[in-house]
Amino acid sequence: MKKLFLIVLLFIGVNLFSSEMQLKTQDGFMLKGWLTYPKVSQKSYPLAIFAHEFGSTHKMWAKISRFMRDKGYATFEMDLRGHGASIMQNGKKNAIVRFKTINQLGNAVEESAAKVDFKKIPSDLSAWIDKLSQNPKLQTDDMVFFGSSLGGGAMISILLDYEPKVVVLFSPAGTKEYDASDLDDAISNSEAEILLVSSRGDFALGNTIDYMKKALTPTLLVVPGSGHGSATFDLAMPFLKTYLNKYLPKK
């Protein structure tokens, strides 16, 4: 009977190591996130946190978060406000503006920024971390932050509040979405090891290079092509794994 029960769980795709969490913001958004532990049991786990790009969901991090769990980290991936499962605000749907072509992206971001209030994303991240810090199984010292585009800019905003050990930013967003002084202060004073990833033709390459110049301990990786954010993942993965193996403790 136990064997049959296990087969049923595998068939329906239940992850016994993952749990869904929710967080209500002060302005009424019901945010969703997913905490997943490594398969190898430990008394407590270091923590890696992921914030996705505009128009995506937490699922974009699957390969990288799996790599971190293989290194013994618990991973927490969230859907940012207005995205994925985090679209309910005060009992009503409030989602980002969708776009079909790259030419529509700029307008969609601008409209969505006002619609769901992107400037509150950094405080959402802080609220999540404060919630996770109450879990005795999680080590919130020396965390690892991953952010892409919209989520990357938000991660920069909170660097000085938590001082993660390592930060990985793919095409991080700039001052149109977040407060310029907060970003400059955080990137210029954080002692975290920071890996910045972009592509040669990325429209955010200028932002990425600017952050690199301001950071105390930066590493810049520019891959071929014109990919933005998650579109650089495959080309960046070999270097990313080497980088993380260098700065993070071996399992």
C-alpha positions in Angstrom: 0.0 0.0 0.0 2.8 2.4 0.8 4.5 1.7 -2.5 1.2 2.4 -4.3 0.8 5.7 -2.4 4.3 6.8 -3.4 3.6 5.9 -7.1 0.5 8.0 -6.9 2.3 11.0 -5.5 5.0 10.8 -8.2 2.3 10.5 -10.9 0.5 13.7 -9.8 3.7 15.6 -9.5 3.7 16.2 -5.8 7.0 17.6 -4.5 7.4 16.3 -0.9 10.3 18.7 -0.3 8.4 21.8 -1.4 5.7 23.9 0.3 3.6 26.8 -0.9 3.6 30.0 1.2 1.6 33.1 1.1 2.1 36.7 2.3 -0.4 39.6 2.4 1.1 43.0 1.7 0.0 46.2 3.4 -1.8 47.3 0.1 -3.7 44.0 -0.1 -1.8 41.8 -2.5 -1.9 38.1 -1.6 1.6 37.0 -2.7 2.6 33.4 -3.3 6.0 31.8 -2.9 7.5 28.3 -2.8 10.1 27.0 -0.3 11.9 23.8 -1.3 14.4 21.9 0.7 17.2 19.7 -0.6 16.5 16.0 -0.8 19.4 15.3 1.6 18.2 16.1 5.1 20.1 18.6 7.3 19.5 20.1 10.7 19.3 23.5 9.0 19.8 24.9 5.5 21.5 28.0 4.0 19.0 29.9 1.8 18.9 31.1 -1.8 16.1 33.5 -2.8 14.9 34.2 -6.4 13.1 37.2 -7.9 12.0 36.8 -11.5 11.8 39.2 -14.4 8.8 41.1 -15.8 6.2 38.9 -17.5 7.5 35.7 -16.0 6.9 33.6 -12.9 9.0 31.7 -10.3 9.2 28.7 -12.7 11.8 30.4 -14.8 14.4 29.6 -12.1 13.9 25.8 -12.2 17.4 24.8 -13.4 19.3 27.3 -11.3 17.3 26.6 -8.1 17.8 22.8 -8.6 21.6 23.4 -8.8 21.5 25.3 -5.5 19.5 22.5 -3.8 22.2 20.1 -5.0 24.6 22.3 -3.2 22.6 21.9 0.0 20.6 25.2 -0.1 17.0 25.6 0.6 15.4 27.7 -2.2 12.6 30.2 -2.1 11.1 31.3 -5.4 8.2 33.8 -5.4 5.7 35.2 -8.0 6.2 39.0 -7.8 3.1 41.1 -7.3 0.9 41.1 -10.4 2.5 38.0 -11.8 1.6 34.3 -11.8 -0.3 33.3 -8.7 0.3 36.7 -7.0 -2.5 38.6 -8.8 -5.2 39.0 -6.1 -5.3 42.4 -4.4 -8.1 43.0 -1.9 -10.1 40.2 -3.3 -9.9 41.3 -7.0 -7.5 40.4 -9.8 -4.8 42.9 -10.5 -2.3 41.6 -13.0 0.4 43.1 -15.1 -0.3 44.3 -18.7 0.5 41.6 -21.2 2.5 42.1 -24.3 3.0 40.1 -27.5 6.0 41.7 -29.2 9.2 43.2 -28.0 8.0 46.6 -29.3 5.1 46.5 -26.8 7.4 45.6 -23.8 8.2 49.2 -22.8 4.6 50.3 -22.7 3.6 47.2 -20.9 6.2 47.7 -18.2 5.4 51.4 -17.8 1.6 50.7 -17.5 2.2 47.7 -15.1 4.5 49.7 -12.9 1.7 52.0 -12.0 -1.0 49.4 -12.1 0.5 47.0 -9.5 3.0 49.5 -8.0 6.5 48.0 -8.8 8.1 50.4 -6.3 6.7 48.2 -3.5 8.5 45.1 -4.8 11.6 45.7 -2.6 9.4 45.9 0.5 7.7 42.7 -0.6 11.0 40.9 -0.8 11.9 42.2 2.7 8.6 41.0 4.1 9.3 37.5 2.6 12.8 37.4 4.1 11.5 38.5 7.5 8.9 35.7 7.3 11.4 33.1 6.2 13.8 34.2 9.1 11.2 32.9 11.5 11.7 29.3 10.2 14.3 27.6 12.5 15.4 25.3 9.7 16.6 28.2 7.6 19.9 30.1 7.9 19.3 33.7 6.8 22.9 34.8 7.4 25.0 34.7 4.2 22.1 34.2 1.9 22.4 34.0 -1.9 20.2 36.4 -4.0 19.2 35.8 -7.6 17.4 38.4 -9.5 16.5 38.9 -13.2 15.6 42.3 -14.8 12.7 43.6 -12.7 13.5 41.2 -9.9 17.2 42.1 -10.2 16.7 45.8 -9.5 14.5 44.9 -6.5 17.3 42.7 -5.1 19.8 45.5 -5.4 17.5 47.8 -3.4 17.6 45.5 -0.3 21.3 44.5 -0.4 22.3 46.6 2.6 19.4 45.4 4.7 20.5 41.7 4.6 24.1 41.6 3.2 23.9 38.3 1.3 27.1 36.4 0.7 26.6 36.3 -3.1 24.3 38.1 -5.5 23.6 37.0 -9.1 21.9 39.6 -11.3 20.7 39.0 -14.9 20.1 42.2 -16.8 19.0 44.1 -13.6 16.4 46.8 -13.9 17.3 50.4 -13.4 15.9 53.7 -12.1 12.7 53.7 -14.1 11.3 51.0 -11.8 13.1 51.8 -8.5 14.5 54.7 -6.6 17.9 55.8 -8.1 19.4 56.8 -4.8 18.5 53.5 -3.1 20.1 51.5 -6.0 23.3 53.5 -6.1 23.7 53.4 -2.3 23.1 49.7 -2.1 25.3 48.6 -5.0 28.1 51.0 -4.0 28.3 49.8 -0.4 27.4 46.2 -0.3 30.3 43.8 0.5 28.6 40.9 -1.3 30.2 39.1 -4.2 28.1 40.3 -7.2 27.9 38.6 -10.5 26.3 40.7 -13.3 25.1 38.9 -16.4 24.0 40.4 -19.7 24.4 39.9 -23.5 26.2 42.0 -26.1 22.9 43.1 -27.6 20.9 43.3 -24.4 19.0 46.6 -24.2 19.9 46.6 -20.4 23.6 46.2 -21.0 24.2 49.8 -20.2 22.5 49.4 -16.8 24.5 46.2 -16.1 27.8 47.9 -16.9 26.9 50.9 -14.7 26.2 48.6 -11.8 29.4 46.8 -12.4 31.4 50.1 -12.2 29.7 51.1 -8.9 29.9 47.7 -7.1 32.7 47.0 -4.6 33.4 43.4 -5.7 31.8 42.8 -9.1 32.2 40.2 -11.8 30.8 40.9 -15.2 29.8 38.2 -17.7 28.7 39.3 -21.2 27.5 36.4 -23.3 26.9 36.5 -27.1 23.6 37.4 -28.7 20.9 39.8 -27.7 19.2 37.9 -24.9 17.8 39.6 -21.8 17.4 38.2 -18.4 16.4 34.5 -18.5 17.3 34.4 -22.2 21.0 34.4 -21.1 20.7 31.5 -18.7 21.8 28.7 -21.0 24.9 30.5 -22.2 25.7 31.7 -18.6 25.3 28.4 -16.8 28.8 26.9 -17.2 30.4 30.1 -15.8 27.7 30.6 -13.2 28.3 27.1 -11.7 32.0 27.8 -11.6 31.5 31.1 -10.0 29.1 29.7 -7.3 31.4 26.8 -6.6 34.2 29.3 -6.0 32.4 31.5 -3.5 30.0 29.1 -1.8 31.0 26.4 0.7 31.3 22.9 -0.8 28.5 20.5 0.2 
